[in-house]
Amino acid sequence: MLGEFEMKKRCEDLIKAILEEQGRPVSLEQLSERFEVSTRTIRNDITDINSYLMENALMPLTLSKGFLQAESDFPAVLLALAQSSLFEVQLTAQERAQVCACILTSNPGYTTLAALADCLLISRQTIIKDLKLIKPLVASYGLEVVSLANKGLRIEGKESLKRGLLYSLLQQSSENARKFLRFRSGDEYTLRKIIKEQENHHGFHLTDASYQNIQNWLTISINRLQDGHFLEEQPLMDQPASFYRLAQDILKNVHQYLNVEISSSEIDALCLLLAKSRYLKQPIASKKSIHVQILTRNFIHAISSDLHLPLDTDYAFFENLSNHILLAFGSEPPQYPDQELLEEVIHENLDVLETVRRWSGIFESFAGRPLSDSDLFYICIHVLAAMEKQKGSQNELRVYLVCQGGVGTSQYLLQKLSRSFDFSILGAVSAHFASDISKDQADLLISTVPLGTMPVESVVISPFFNDEDYIRILSVTRQISAVKASQGQTGSSDFIQDVLKLAEPILEELAPERKKEILKQLKLAMRRQFHTTAVSDHDIFAPYLHHILTPAKIQVNIPAADWKEAIRLCALPMLQRGSIEERYIDAMIASVLENGPYIELTDGFALPHEASDSGAVITDFQLIRLLEPVDFGHDEFGPVRYVCCLSAPDSKTHLKAFFHLVNMLQDPSFLKELDHAALPEEIAACIEQREFNL
């Protein structure tokens, strides 16, 4: 029984969570959320804990109306657990040296040999023998073991070196050694939540290993700070401001929620560690992102014409592809895995590959190199996914998401799937429910964990939904759709669209003032009936162009001597509104001088912009129509009459407005219509109507 209990580390963590409540009842829902498992799993763990409690002559936990209550003798379980589990652990001499080094470093004063022996459950003589390993180990971190008769041992040296020793040994220690290393971080659940929230807020997504490293560092730092040990000031190499802001916000929350005093040295140290960490996703500077978004828009427009498909109206395709280009065509060529599966999908779509290859030169200036076959294959995958959505072949597929993560992970994946594929997503389930789903209920299971043999076809993806996952899902769904088509099966989405088309003219005649509301309710009711996917609410965070570019932000007949003055005159109202800092204007002009007039989106229209760290404060647009056009020096386009300055403090908030603006500019009649408008209100009305038509 003891061995089984030790194997379930969550049970020990559950005991600690109950102890943190200091005798107060704790709900199953709280524990379920904290450990990211079901309440049923928590109930099973409680059964195991109660068995262990009774074996050690302790009162069991009681459960009433969803709340756990511990008896007064419950804290004794930790002592019983520690003694019973640690006695069975046999450490090597090297492992004992690591544990002793951590204990000595953690203790503020002297530690006797007898105390060390008691901690490791060994003899004092063994500790004396181990000193020949402990001292050089400590010295390798720039610290010294000081011995004083009748007092014991202590570690002397800088606090930064002590933190380094504790952090390194915690990372390197074996599983057995870590059982003896007890670092308290206050509420561990809150600490994990702080890191995750700031990852999302700042757009950084750490790999699992780096996430654990950051948590370990913060756990050690909190221990040291609670004991009054503060980092000394030390010179810090220049790091990107984004890492400093991330470190600052993490520690600001640690201070607020875990009641720990934070100094600038703590921020510097965490900043350095964040800069060395590895990420699945990082925020991209706005200047680079907007440049790529312009290139992506041009690329999609070109291939849409070749493929005779309206891919340039697919916002999710535009967003996904531009994000891929930003991440894949950075400073170093990416390493693409799963080449065999990739080539298999591409081999069936050589015509699409040829179209992608024909227009790939659009991206080569940004990549700074010719695009490889793998580069082209991955771009092709995004194109194929968008084509499948256009064909409507995916909306026949009934899909369940099988996710072992928490609610946040499943919601993230559901959103990504619904925006990237046109599935009928039926919901998210746990792995142990997946085997109960029959072919009559679903066509595909998309899972974050291997499922083994299942009644329904399944495909495994990562929790972060990368390009490989596109390939896997696309490959499987094309096969399933082909089989369903050969069997004459159809889905419900086409039926819904047909019904709505029939209903619209009837409502226009009988209830024109309520037509929009009734259609919305009818669509919602039918989606519920047929379990089809609704449009994601994600877009609410990305405002439309007409929401930002109001009449107050439009000026007409503005005289300018040259393109530099045109940019300054356009940006001045944004500066007065506080949307940008003054240096942002100079940076926009410098960008054109350095990179050329790529900001000229079409004949007569330019979109000046710069990176967020150049002084962008608030997402904003400002449009001016010049009295006389000015020349920006573009080889293909003529003089510019319309200058529209963009302030983008992040790479996403402006995206929908930008996407719609560039779509409108594809129609030559759009600028002609703006030319005929006499007042800012008329230009704003034209933009709103055009955007509505999109």
Solvent accessible surface area in square Angstrom, and as a share of the most:
residue,aa,sasa,rsa
1,M,89,0.40
2,L,43,0.21
3,G,43,0.41
4,E,113,0.51
5,F,4,0.02
6,E,59,0.26
7,M,161,0.72
8,K,65,0.27
9,K,127,0.54
10,R,75,0.27
11,C,0,0.00
12,E,36,0.16
13,D,43,0.22
14,L,0,0.00
15,I,0,0.00
16,K,71,0.30
17,A,2,0.01
18,I,7,0.04
19,L,41,0.20
20,E,70,0.32
21,E,44,0.20
22,Q,148,0.66
23,G,48,0.46
24,R,133,0.48
25,P,75,0.47
26,V,5,0.03
27,S,14,0.09
28,L,6,0.03
29,E,121,0.54
30,Q,104,0.46
31,L,3,0.02
32,S,16,0.10
33,E,112,0.50
34,R,34,0.13
35,F,35,0.15
36,E,84,0.38
37,V,40,0.23
38,S,51,0.33
39,T,43,0.25
40,R,147,0.54
41,T,36,0.21
42,I,0,0.00
43,R,116,0.43
44,N,85,0.44
45,D,0,0.00
46,I,10,0.05
47,T,86,0.50
48,D,37,0.19
49,I,0,0.00
50,N,25,0.13
51,S,37,0.24
52,Y,5,0.02
53,L,0,0.00
54,M,117,0.52
55,E,108,0.49
56,N,53,0.27
57,A,94,0.73
58,L,24,0.12
59,M,110,0.49
60,P,38,0.24
61,L,9,0.04
62,T,66,0.39
63,L,66,0.33
64,S,73,0.47
65,K,197,0.84
66,G,26,0.25
67,F,101,0.42
68,L,2,0.01
69,Q,64,0.28
70,A,18,0.14
71,E,63,0.28
72,S,116,0.75
73,D,49,0.25
74,F,3,0.01
75,P,77,0.48
76,A,47,0.36
77,V,0,0.00
78,L,66,0.33
79,L,113,0.56
80,A,20,0.16
81,L,7,0.04
82,A,33,0.25
83,Q,86,0.38
84,S,32,0.20
85,S,15,0.10
86,L,24,0.12
87,F,125,0.52
88,E,110,0.50
89,V,19,0.11
90,Q,146,0.65
91,L,24,0.12
92,T,79,0.46
93,A,39,0.30
94,Q,90,0.40
95,E,27,0.12
96,R,41,0.15
97,A,0,0.00
98,Q,23,0.10
99,V,0,0.00
100,C,0,0.00
101,A,0,0.00
102,C,2,0.01
103,I,27,0.14
104,L,1,0.01
105,T,3,0.02
106,S,36,0.23
107,N,57,0.29
108,P,92,0.58
109,G,31,0.30
110,Y,72,0.27
111,T,10,0.06
112,T,61,0.35
113,L,29,0.15
114,A,50,0.39
115,A,40,0.31
116,L,0,0.00
117,A,5,0.04
118,D,104,0.54
119,C,64,0.38
120,L,7,0.03
121,L,68,0.34
122,I,53,0.27
123,S,61,0.39
124,R,132,0.48
125,Q,108,0.48
126,T,35,0.20
127,I,0,0.00
128,I,63,0.32
129,K,127,0.54
130,D,4,0.02
131,L,31,0.15
132,K,156,0.66
133,L,60,0.30
134,I,0,0.00
135,K,90,0.38
136,P,75,0.47
137,L,29,0.15
138,V,0,0.00
139,A,61,0.47
140,S,85,0.55
141,Y,51,0.19
142,G,51,0.50
143,L,9,0.04
144,E,106,0.48
145,V,18,0.11
146,V,38,0.22
147,S,73,0.47
148,L,82,0.41
149,A,85,0.66
150,N,161,0.83
151,K,106,0.45
152,G,14,0.13
153,L,6,0.03
154,R,70,0.26
155,I,5,0.03
156,E,75,0.34
157,G,43,0.41
158,K,126,0.53
159,E,20,0.09
160,S,25,0.16
161,L,68,0.34
162,K,29,0.12
163,R,0,0.00
164,G,25,0.24
165,L,0,0.00
166,L,1,0.00
167,Y,35,0.13
168,S,25,0.16
169,L,1,0.00
170,L,21,0.10
171,Q,59,0.26
172,Q,115,0.51
173,S,5,0.03
174,S,42,0.27
175,E,106,0.47
176,N,55,0.28
177,A,0,0.00
178,R,86,0.32
179,K,65,0.28
180,F,21,0.09
181,L,16,0.08
182,R,138,0.50
183,F,43,0.18
184,R,129,0.47
185,S,8,0.05
186,G,44,0.43
187,D,46,0.24
188,E,78,0.35
189,Y,51,0.19
190,T,30,0.17
191,L,0,0.00
192,R,57,0.21
193,K,90,0.38
194,I,5,0.03
195,I,0,0.00
196,K,79,0.34
197,E,83,0.37
198,Q,19,0.09
199,E,18,0.08
200,N,103,0.53
201,H,136,0.61
202,H,34,0.15
203,G,21,0.20
204,F,3,0.01
205,H,46,0.21
206,L,7,0.04
207,T,31,0.18
208,D,107,0.55
209,A,71,0.55
210,S,8,0.05
211,Y,35,0.13
212,Q,85,0.38
213,N,45,0.23
214,I,0,0.00
215,Q,14,0.06
216,N,22,0.11
217,W,27,0.10
218,L,2,0.01
219,T,18,0.10
220,I,0,0.00
221,S,3,0.02
222,I,2,0.01
223,N,13,0.06
224,R,6,0.02
225,L,14,0.07
226,Q,80,0.36
227,D,64,0.33
228,G,44,0.42
229,H,42,0.19
230,F,102,0.42
231,L,12,0.06
232,E,56,0.25
233,E,154,0.69
234,Q,78,0.35
235,P,138,0.87
236,L,60,0.30
237,M,131,0.59
238,D,147,0.76
239,Q,48,0.21
240,P,73,0.46
241,A,56,0.43
242,S,30,0.19
243,F,19,0.08
244,Y,73,0.28
245,R,115,0.42
246,L,1,0.01
247,A,0,0.00
248,Q,72,0.32
249,D,30,0.15
250,I,3,0.01
251,L,8,0.04
252,K,119,0.50
253,N,24,0.13
254,V,1,0.00
255,H,80,0.36
256,Q,120,0.53
257,Y,127,0.48
258,L,19,0.10
259,N,136,0.70
260,V,5,0.03
261,E,115,0.51
262,I,44,0.22
263,S,41,0.27
264,S,67,0.43
265,S,7,0.04
266,E,5,0.02
267,I,22,0.11
268,D,32,0.17
269,A,19,0.15
270,L,1,0.00
271,C,1,0.00
272,L,48,0.24
273,L,31,0.15
274,L,1,0.00
275,A,30,0.23
276,K,140,0.59
277,S,19,0.12
278,R,181,0.66
279,Y,31,0.12
280,L,84,0.42
281,K,97,0.41
282,Q,73,0.32
283,P,56,0.35
284,I,41,0.21
285,A,48,0.38
286,S,1,0.01
287,K,60,0.25
288,K,90,0.38
289,S,0,0.00
290,I,0,0.00
291,H,41,0.18
292,V,0,0.00
293,Q,2,0.01
294,I,9,0.05
295,L,22,0.11
296,T,0,0.00
297,R,2,0.01
298,N,63,0.33
299,F,0,0.00
300,I,1,0.00
301,H,75,0.33
302,A,13,0.10
303,I,0,0.00
304,S,9,0.06
305,S,74,0.47
306,D,50,0.26
307,L,32,0.16
308,H,162,0.72
309,L,44,0.22
310,P,72,0.45
311,L,0,0.00
312,D,25,0.13
313,T,80,0.46
314,D,17,0.09
315,Y,22,0.09
316,A,11,0.09
317,F,9,0.04
318,F,0,0.00
319,E,5,0.02
320,N,17,0.09
321,L,0,0.00
322,S,1,0.01
323,N,57,0.29
324,H,11,0.05
325,I,0,0.00
326,L,9,0.05
327,L,92,0.46
328,A,8,0.07
329,F,3,0.01
330,G,33,0.31
331,S,119,0.77
332,E,132,0.59
333,P,81,0.51
334,P,41,0.26
335,Q,165,0.73
336,Y,40,0.15
337,P,69,0.43
338,D,53,0.27
339,Q,60,0.27
340,E,146,0.65
341,L,42,0.21
342,L,0,0.00
343,E,83,0.37
344,E,90,0.40
345,V,5,0.03
346,I,3,0.02
347,H,130,0.58
348,E,117,0.53
349,N,12,0.06
350,L,99,0.49
351,D,102,0.53
352,V,3,0.01
353,L,13,0.07
354,E,85,0.38
355,T,8,0.05
356,V,0,0.00
357,R,98,0.36
358,R,131,0.48
359,W,89,0.31
360,S,9,0.06
361,G,47,0.45
362,I,42,0.21
363,F,0,0.00
364,E,62,0.28
365,S,93,0.60
366,F,38,0.16
367,A,13,0.10
368,G,66,0.64
369,R,54,0.20
370,P,108,0.68
371,L,20,0.10
372,S,54,0.35
373,D,78,0.40
374,S,22,0.14
375,D,1,0.01
376,L,5,0.03
377,F,22,0.09
378,Y,3,0.01
379,I,0,0.00
380,C,0,0.00
381,I,0,0.00
382,H,7,0.03
383,V,0,0.00
384,L,2,0.01
385,A,4,0.03
386,A,2,0.02
387,M,20,0.09
388,E,12,0.05
389,K,46,0.19
390,Q,63,0.28
391,K,121,0.51
392,G,17,0.16
393,S,28,0.18
394,Q,2,0.01
395,N,17,0.09
396,E,38,0.17
397,L,0,0.00
398,R,75,0.27
399,V,0,0.00
400,Y,44,0.17
401,L,0,0.00
402,V,0,0.00
403,C,11,0.06
404,Q,99,0.44
405,G,36,0.35
406,G,16,0.16
407,V,119,0.69
408,G,57,0.55
409,T,45,0.26
410,S,12,0.08
411,Q,104,0.46
412,Y,91,0.34
413,L,0,0.00
414,L,31,0.16
415,Q,68,0.30
416,K,45,0.19
417,L,0,0.00
418,S,28,0.18
419,R,29,0.10
420,S,5,0.03
421,F,1,0.00
422,D,55,0.28
423,F,2,0.01
424,S,6,0.04
425,I,25,0.13
426,L,47,0.23
427,G,22,0.22
428,A,46,0.36
429,V,36,0.20
430,S,38,0.25
431,A,24,0.19
432,H,107,0.48
433,F,99,0.41
434,A,0,0.00
435,S,61,0.39
436,D,104,0.54
437,I,13,0.07
438,S,43,0.28
439,K,142,0.60
440,D,125,0.65
441,Q,94,0.42
442,A,1,0.01
443,D,22,0.12
444,L,0,0.00
445,L,0,0.00
446,I,0,0.00
447,S,0,0.00
448,T,21,0.12
449,V,39,0.22
450,P,114,0.71
451,L,25,0.12
452,G,64,0.61
453,T,138,0.80
454,M,41,0.18
455,P,62,0.39
456,V,6,0.03
457,E,94,0.42
458,S,38,0.25
459,V,11,0.06
460,V,61,0.35
461,I,5,0.03
462,S,30,0.19
463,P,55,0.35
464,F,79,0.33
465,F,13,0.06
466,N,70,0.36
467,D,31,0.16
468,E,31,0.14
469,D,0,0.00
470,Y,13,0.05
471,I,1,0.00
472,R,68,0.25
473,I,0,0.00
474,L,0,0.00
475,S,12,0.08
476,V,26,0.15
477,T,3,0.02
478,R,55,0.20
479,Q,107,0.47
480,I,24,0.12
481,S,13,0.08
482,A,63,0.48
483,V,79,0.45
484,K,16,0.07
485,A,70,0.54
486,S,94,0.61
487,Q,114,0.51
488,G,61,0.59
489,Q,77,0.34
490,T,118,0.69
491,G,29,0.27
492,S,24,0.16
493,S,17,0.11
494,D,89,0.46
495,F,106,0.44
496,I,4,0.02
497,Q,79,0.35
498,D,78,0.40
499,V,40,0.23
500,L,17,0.08
501,K,140,0.59
502,L,127,0.63
503,A,17,0.13
504,E,74,0.33
505,P,81,0.51
506,I,96,0.49
507,L,25,0.13
508,E,87,0.39
509,E,141,0.63
510,L,134,0.67
511,A,18,0.14
512,P,71,0.44
513,E,141,0.63
514,R,123,0.45
515,K,43,0.18
516,K,161,0.68
517,E,92,0.41
518,I,49,0.25
519,L,30,0.15
520,K,142,0.60
521,Q,100,0.44
522,L,57,0.28
523,K,79,0.34
524,L,67,0.34
525,A,56,0.44
526,M,22,0.10
527,R,43,0.16
528,R,167,0.61
529,Q,126,0.56
530,F,74,0.31
531,H,115,0.51
532,T,15,0.09
533,T,32,0.19
534,A,57,0.44
535,V,121,0.70
536,S,24,0.15
537,D,121,0.63
538,H,13,0.06
539,D,38,0.20
540,I,138,0.70
541,F,161,0.67
542,A,4,0.03
543,P,38,0.24
544,Y,86,0.33
545,L,0,0.00
546,H,47,0.21
547,H,108,0.48
548,I,16,0.08
549,L,3,0.01
550,T,49,0.28
551,P,50,0.31
552,A,94,0.73
553,K,38,0.16
554,I,6,0.03
555,Q,61,0.27
556,V,31,0.18
557,N,72,0.37
558,I,36,0.18
559,P,87,0.55
560,A,20,0.16
561,A,91,0.71
562,D,66,0.34
563,W,38,0.13
564,K,81,0.34
565,E,66,0.29
566,A,0,0.00
567,I,0,0.00
568,R,113,0.41
569,L,55,0.27
570,C,0,0.00
571,A,0,0.00
572,L,79,0.39
573,P,21,0.13
574,M,0,0.00
575,L,50,0.25
576,Q,136,0.60
577,R,90,0.33
578,G,35,0.34
579,S,5,0.03
580,I,5,0.02
581,E,73,0.33
582,E,122,0.55
583,R,124,0.45
584,Y,0,0.00
585,I,11,0.05
586,D,73,0.38
587,A,21,0.17
588,M,1,0.01
589,I,11,0.05
590,A,52,0.40
591,S,3,0.02
592,V,9,0.05
593,L,115,0.57
594,E,135,0.60
595,N,70,0.36
596,G,22,0.22
597,P,31,0.19
598,Y,38,0.15
599,I,3,0.01
600,E,5,0.02
601,L,24,0.12
602,T,30,0.18
603,D,85,0.44
604,G,10,0.09
605,F,2,0.01
606,A,0,0.00
607,L,0,0.00
608,P,1,0.00
609,H,1,0.01
610,E,7,0.03
611,A,8,0.06
612,S,32,0.21
613,D,91,0.47
614,S,20,0.13
615,G,2,0.02
616,A,13,0.10
617,V,71,0.41
618,I,94,0.48
619,T,24,0.14
620,D,3,0.02
621,F,0,0.00
622,Q,1,0.01
623,L,3,0.01
624,I,0,0.00
625,R,10,0.04
626,L,0,0.00
627,L,92,0.46
628,E,118,0.53
629,P,66,0.41
630,V,11,0.07
631,D,92,0.48
632,F,10,0.04
633,G,47,0.46
634,H,47,0.21
635,D,150,0.78
636,E,137,0.61
637,F,46,0.19
638,G,25,0.24
639,P,77,0.48
640,V,0,0.00
641,R,73,0.27
642,Y,4,0.01
643,V,0,0.00
644,C,0,0.00
645,C,0,0.00
646,L,0,0.00
647,S,0,0.00
648,A,1,0.00
649,P,42,0.26
650,D,59,0.30
651,S,35,0.23
652,K,93,0.40
653,T,41,0.24
654,H,1,0.01
655,L,3,0.02
656,K,11,0.04
657,A,0,0.00
658,F,0,0.00
659,F,5,0.02
660,H,17,0.07
661,L,4,0.02
662,V,6,0.04
663,N,16,0.08
664,M,5,0.02
665,L,10,0.05
666,Q,60,0.27
667,D,58,0.30
668,P,102,0.64
669,S,48,0.31
670,F,1,0.00
671,L,25,0.12
672,K,127,0.54
673,E,73,0.33
674,L,1,0.00
675,D,57,0.30
676,H,158,0.70
677,A,9,0.07
678,A,64,0.50
679,L,98,0.49
680,P,29,0.18
681,E,101,0.45
682,E,78,0.35
683,I,0,0.00
684,A,11,0.09
685,A,58,0.45
686,C,11,0.06
687,I,2,0.01
688,E,84,0.38
689,Q,100,0.44
690,R,44,0.16
691,E,6,0.03
692,F,155,0.65
693,N,105,0.54
694,L,92,0.46
